[in-house]
Amino acid sequence: MRRDYGAQRRQLEVESEQSAARQREQRTMMEVRAAEMERAQEALRDAERRAAEAKEAYLRSYHHWWDAREDFEQEQRRASALAKRLRRTDGHTSLPRLTLPDLPH
């Protein structure tokens, strides 16, 4: 009878240790998942920030491009007016018409 009691006690201790080990493993897995979720959320925030920065950079470059195009067109009109005045003076002077490429998409 004492052997049965000792064996039962050892069996309960083993089961208790196994249960504690499973609980530790579950806590560890939950902590790992929480850490992975936090890293994923941080990566998402970084990606959103980079996307916003890229959009701002694109808009800045587009506005710079548009401003440069307007400046170019204004200078082209001035050159054309100058060429007309020169043609009136000597009758055959002409300047080549320059073009500005479209903004790539």
Beta strands, then each sheet from edge to edge (+ up, - down):
end
